Amino acid sequence: MQATDLIDKYYTGHDKAKSLLLAHSHLVSRLALRVVDLVEKSASVDRVFVEQAALLHDIGMLFTDTPKLGCHGDRPYITHGIIGAEILREEGLPRHALVCERHIGVGLSIEDIKDQGLPLPLRDMRPQTLEEKIIAYSDLFYSKTRQGMRTAEMVHTSLARHGQYKVSIFDEWHRHFNPRP
């Protein structure tokens, strides 16, 4: 099944949420594929997987209580990653599910979840594979509600609220993944 077929399956009748999800996910996917083109010179990357997983990384948002995104579920937005992971596991896509679970910011450690009192399972949800890191990195540059690509400085400001170590992770990724000269 194609990524867009899965989105259609879950988002039919939810036009606003579907439109925002598709617009955001296509932008993330395009940037992720530019990053793949850059890093493929030095590492093996599963390009098809990156494209599909980038399109599906936010599939769980529909089931959150986020009216500005056209989502009228009963769970907090921070849970959209684990909701998406549950959906994709049920669809037989366990590797894609890990991207959903691990793409929030630069990832969430058990300590992050505890310290912030997040309504998430206590497990390490930081990107592990190169593909997961590329998608999480690419996602940081696009909002579902604001037009245009964020600058690295904007990403820094956003991440700094969660600690300098989050900014450090982004900086490391940015050195390796920045597709611009």
Buried (B, 14 or more C-beta within 10 A) or exposed (E): EEBBEBBEEBBEEBEEBBBBBBEBBBBBBBBBBBBBEBBEEEEEBBBEBBBBBBBBBBBBBBBBEBEEBBBEBEBEBBBBBBBBBBBBBEBEBEBBBBBBBBBBBBBBEBEBBEEEEBEBEEEBBBBEBBBBBBBBBBBBBBBBEEEEEBEBEBBBEBBEEBEEEBBEBBBEBBEBBEBEE
